Amino acid sequence: MKQLSGLVVLFAIYLSAPAMAHHVSNHKDKQVETQTSQPGYARMTVAVAASNIEIEFYTQTVNVLGFNGVAESPEQKALLQDSVAWLSRPENIFAFPEKAACHTIVAEVNSVIIDGKTKAGDNTSPEFDGYYIFECDTPSELDEITVKLFDQYDSFKEIQVKRMGAGSAAYVTLTAEQNRLELK
């Protein structure tokens, strides 16, 4: 019976994931998007509700790959594949307090360049979009999130974060020197 109830909970989380994604995506801020449209900058939305954490991450592909556009050479294709694999492992990007016992429910990375579907003449810089959902067994111990992107990619200068939770929102700028997002 315990296994069945666990499956029901996982199924409920799975069904709610698109609704949660829609909720956070509706809170994009045009001012933050404009500020982060330059190389070296990224934006992130972090929503905390009870024991769930939902994170959306957006960055120009040049910040991760070192080049814009479609990967053409074998080296660029290998770098793209390795980068998508790295970004798809949330433990590479985020660290939670050990006592909070957070685990990944959803990890997804998208970009138009992954499938090579950029349009000819498109002068916009392609982005990586990361979408992650975590469940924490002890949410009372969740007081911060460490963002480890600066350790992997020295091209990042700032990440503009919109933190939402408990009926409030706040904007925070993360840097290599200050890479911890306070949640309380």
C-alpha positions in Angstrom: 0.0 0.0 0.0 2.9 2.4 0.8 4.3 1.9 -2.7 0.9 2.7 -4.2 0.6 5.9 -2.2 4.2 6.9 -3.3 3.2 6.3 -6.9 0.1 8.4 -6.5 2.2 11.3 -5.1 4.8 11.1 -8.0 1.9 11.0 -10.5 0.4 14.1 -8.9 3.7 15.9 -9.1 4.1 14.9 -12.7 0.6 16.2 -13.6 1.2 19.4 -11.7 4.6 20.1 -13.4 3.1 21.8 -16.5 0.8 23.9 -14.3 3.8 25.0 -12.2 5.9 25.8 -15.2 3.0 27.9 -16.6 2.7 29.7 -13.3 6.4 30.7 -13.0 6.7 31.5 -16.8 3.9 34.0 -16.5 6.1 36.0 -14.1 8.9 36.9 -16.5 10.0 40.5 -16.0 10.7 42.5 -19.2 13.2 44.7 -17.3 15.2 41.7 -16.2 15.0 40.2 -19.7 16.5 43.4 -21.2 19.3 43.5 -18.6 20.3 39.9 -19.2 20.2 40.0 -23.0 23.9 40.8 -23.1 26.7 38.1 -23.0 27.8 37.3 -19.5 24.3 37.8 -18.0 21.5 35.3 -17.2 18.2 35.3 -15.5 16.5 32.9 -13.2 13.1 32.6 -11.5 13.0 30.6 -8.2 9.6 29.8 -6.8 9.3 28.1 -3.4 6.0 26.6 -2.2 5.9 24.3 0.8 8.3 21.5 0.1 8.6 22.3 -3.7 11.2 24.4 -5.5 10.8 25.3 -9.1 13.6 27.0 -11.0 13.7 28.4 -14.5 17.0 29.5 -15.9 17.7 31.4 -19.1 21.1 32.3 -20.6 22.4 33.0 -24.0 24.1 30.0 -25.4 27.3 32.0 -25.9 27.7 32.1 -22.1 28.0 28.3 -22.0 29.4 27.4 -25.4 31.6 30.4 -26.2 29.9 30.8 -29.6 26.5 31.8 -31.0 24.4 29.9 -33.5 24.3 26.3 -34.6 27.1 24.0 -33.7 28.8 23.2 -37.0 32.2 21.7 -36.4 32.6 18.3 -34.7 34.2 20.1 -31.7 31.3 22.5 -31.4 28.8 19.6 -31.6 30.7 17.7 -28.9 30.8 20.9 -26.7 27.0 21.4 -27.2 26.3 17.8 -26.3 28.5 17.9 -23.2 27.0 21.3 -22.1 23.4 20.0 -22.4 24.3 16.9 -20.4 26.0 19.1 -17.7 23.0 21.5 -17.5 20.6 18.5 -17.4 22.2 17.4 -14.1 20.8 19.9 -11.5 23.3 18.8 -8.8 25.9 20.5 -11.1 24.1 23.8 -10.9 22.4 24.0 -7.5 23.4 23.0 -4.0 20.8 22.8 -1.2 21.5 22.5 2.5 22.1 18.8 3.2 19.6 18.8 6.1 16.8 19.9 3.7 17.1 16.6 1.8 16.1 18.0 -1.6 15.9 15.7 -4.6 15.2 16.3 -8.3 11.7 15.7 -9.7 12.1 17.3 -13.1 15.2 18.5 -15.0 14.9 19.7 -18.6 17.1 21.8 -20.8 15.9 23.3 -24.1 17.3 25.4 -26.9 16.6 26.0 -30.6 20.2 25.0 -31.3 20.0 21.6 -29.8 18.0 20.3 -32.8 19.7 22.8 -35.2 16.3 24.6 -35.7 17.5 28.2 -35.9 16.0 30.2 -38.7 18.1 31.7 -41.4 18.6 35.4 -40.9 17.5 35.2 -37.2 19.8 37.8 -35.5 18.7 37.0 -32.0 21.0 35.2 -29.7 19.8 31.7 -28.9 19.2 30.8 -25.3 19.4 27.7 -23.1 16.2 27.3 -21.1 16.6 25.2 -18.0 13.6 24.0 -16.0 14.0 22.2 -12.7 11.6 21.0 -9.9 12.9 19.8 -6.6 11.1 18.2 -3.6 12.6 18.7 -0.1 11.9 16.2 2.7 12.7 18.8 5.4 11.7 22.2 3.9 12.2 23.9 7.2 15.9 23.4 6.7 15.8 25.1 3.3 17.3 28.5 3.9 19.5 29.0 0.8 20.4 27.7 -2.6 24.0 27.9 -3.9 24.2 28.5 -7.6 27.3 26.8 -8.9 27.3 28.0 -12.6 30.0 30.5 -11.9 32.4 27.6 -10.9 31.8 25.9 -14.3 31.5 28.9 -16.6 33.7 31.9 -16.0 31.8 33.7 -18.7 29.0 34.5 -16.3 29.2 38.0 -14.8 25.7 38.2 -13.2 22.6 36.2 -12.8 19.4 38.2 -12.2 17.1 36.2 -9.9 13.4 36.7 -9.2 12.7 34.8 -6.0 9.0 34.1 -5.3 7.3 32.5 -2.3 4.9 33.0 0.5 3.0 35.7 -1.3 6.1 37.9 -2.0 8.7 38.4 -4.6 12.2 39.8 -4.5 15.0 40.5 -7.0 18.6 39.5 -6.3 21.8 39.6 -8.3 24.1 36.7 -8.0 27.8 36.9 -8.9 30.8 34.6 -8.6 31.6 36.2 -5.2 27.9 36.1 -4.0 26.4 33.0 -5.4 24.0 32.1 -2.6 20.4 32.8 -2.8 18.9 33.4 0.6 15.4 32.0 1.0 14.4 33.2 4.5 
